[in-house]
Amino acid sequence: MKIDSVTQNNRRRAFEVTCAKGQFTFPYEKADPRPGRDDPIVELFIDPELANEGFSYILASGADGCVLLDWVFDYNEEPGYMRDLLLHNLTVQALKRLEATGLSRREIIRRLGTSPAQFYRLIDPTNYRKSVDKMLSLLQVLGCEVDLVVRDRRSA
């Protein structure tokens, strides 16, 4: 996903990033190096070297930094990004269990009731077009129990 625009908001002490999913903020405190009153931003631009999926900035001291759109999504807990992160983590766990299991891949495919092509799409960590329920089914076939924990953020 490409960044459409990025601006600095010194009053809020944050970058304001606009992309196809909407507008998001990213605080200066999360950036490295951190812009401040003593070292303000003198240049801010969407970086073509980051495939327009990040932005770079230069401070008055000459220090420069960059921020990737994924960091912005992570900070703002963008739902689509959080879903993809969950899918990635489930896939990594499935791959670990797949190595340790005594079941053949053919048997796993039979138990899932799916095709070999679908199975290989499920275990591909870069594929985000799969469903969480199919990943849970795969983990169950691999002998895993998955608990989804919902808790108040204040107690975490």
C-alpha positions in Angstrom: 0.0 0.0 0.0 1.3 3.4 -1.0 1.4 6.6 1.1 -0.6 9.4 -0.6 0.6 12.2 1.6 2.6 12.9 4.8 2.7 16.1 6.8 4.2 17.2 10.1 2.0 18.5 12.9 4.3 20.2 15.4 1.5 21.1 17.6 0.4 17.5 18.1 4.1 16.4 17.8 3.2 13.8 15.2 3.4 12.9 11.5 0.0 12.7 9.7 0.0 10.0 7.1 -2.7 9.5 4.5 -3.1 6.4 2.4 -5.9 4.4 0.8 -7.0 3.1 4.3 -7.4 6.6 5.7 -5.5 9.1 7.7 -3.2 8.0 10.6 -0.9 9.7 13.0 2.5 8.6 14.1 4.1 10.4 17.1 7.5 11.9 17.0 8.4 10.0 20.1 8.2 6.7 18.1 10.6 8.0 15.4 14.3 7.5 15.4 15.9 10.0 15.4 13.3 11.9 17.3 12.4 15.4 16.1 12.1 18.0 18.8 12.2 21.7 19.5 15.9 21.8 19.5 16.2 19.6 16.3 13.1 20.3 14.1 12.2 18.7 10.8 13.6 20.6 7.9 12.5 18.2 5.1 9.8 15.6 5.0 9.0 13.5 1.9 7.4 10.2 0.7 10.4 8.1 -0.1 10.5 6.5 -3.5 13.4 4.3 -2.3 10.9 2.7 0.1 8.5 2.1 -2.8 6.3 5.0 -1.5 5.5 2.7 1.4 7.4 4.8 3.9 8.5 8.4 4.4 11.8 10.0 5.3 12.7 13.2 7.1 15.8 15.2 7.7 16.3 17.2 10.9 18.1 20.5 11.4 21.1 18.7 12.8 21.5 16.7 9.6 20.3 13.5 11.1 17.8 11.6 8.9 15.3 8.9 9.6 12.5 7.0 8.0 9.2 5.5 9.0 7.5 2.6 7.2 3.7 2.5 6.7 3.6 -0.9 8.6 5.0 0.9 11.7 2.2 3.5 11.4 -0.4 0.7 11.0 1.1 -1.1 14.0 1.0 2.0 16.2 -2.6 2.7 15.2 -3.6 -1.0 15.4 -5.2 -0.8 12.0 -7.6 -3.8 11.8 -6.5 -5.1 8.4 -2.8 -5.0 9.5 -3.6 -6.7 12.8 -5.5 -9.5 10.9 -2.5 -10.0 8.7 -0.2 -10.1 11.7 -2.4 -12.7 13.3 -2.4 -14.8 10.1 1.4 -14.5 9.9 1.8 -15.6 13.5 -0.6 -18.6 13.1 1.3 -19.6 9.9 4.6 -19.5 11.6 3.3 -21.7 14.4 1.8 -24.1 11.9 5.1 -24.4 10.1 6.9 -25.1 13.4 4.3 -27.8 14.3 4.4 -29.2 10.7 8.2 -29.9 11.1 7.6 -31.7 14.5 4.5 -33.7 13.6 4.7 -37.3 12.6 1.9 -36.9 10.0 2.6 -36.9 6.3 1.5 -33.9 4.3 -0.9 -36.1 2.4 -2.6 -37.2 5.6 -2.8 -33.6 6.8 -4.4 -32.6 3.5 -6.9 -35.5 3.8 -7.9 -34.5 7.3 -8.4 -30.9 6.3 -10.5 -32.0 3.4 -8.7 -29.7 1.0 -6.5 -29.8 -2.1 -2.7 -29.8 -2.0 -2.7 -26.4 -3.6 -4.9 -25.0 -0.9 -2.7 -26.6 1.8 0.5 -25.0 0.3 -1.3 -21.6 0.2 -2.2 -22.1 3.9 1.4 -22.7 4.9 2.8 -19.8 2.8 3.6 -17.0 5.3 3.4 -14.4 2.6 -0.2 -15.3 1.6 -2.7 -13.1 3.4 -5.7 -14.2 1.3 -6.4 -17.1 3.6 -8.9 -17.3 6.4 -8.3 -17.4 10.1 -10.7 -20.3 10.4 -8.8 -22.5 7.9 -5.6 -21.7 9.8 -7.3 -22.8 13.0 -8.4 -26.0 11.3 -4.8 -26.7 10.2 -3.5 -26.1 13.7 -6.1 -28.4 15.1 -5.1 -31.2 12.7 -1.5 -30.6 13.8 -2.6 -31.3 17.4 -2.6 -27.7 18.6 -5.1 -26.0 20.9 -5.5 -22.3 20.1 -6.9 -20.0 22.8 -8.0 -16.5 21.8 -7.6 -14.2 24.8 -9.6 -11.0 25.1 -8.5 -8.6 27.9 -8.8 -5.0 28.8 -5.9 -2.9 27.5 -5.5 -1.2 30.8 -4.7 -4.5 32.5 -2.1 -5.7 29.9 
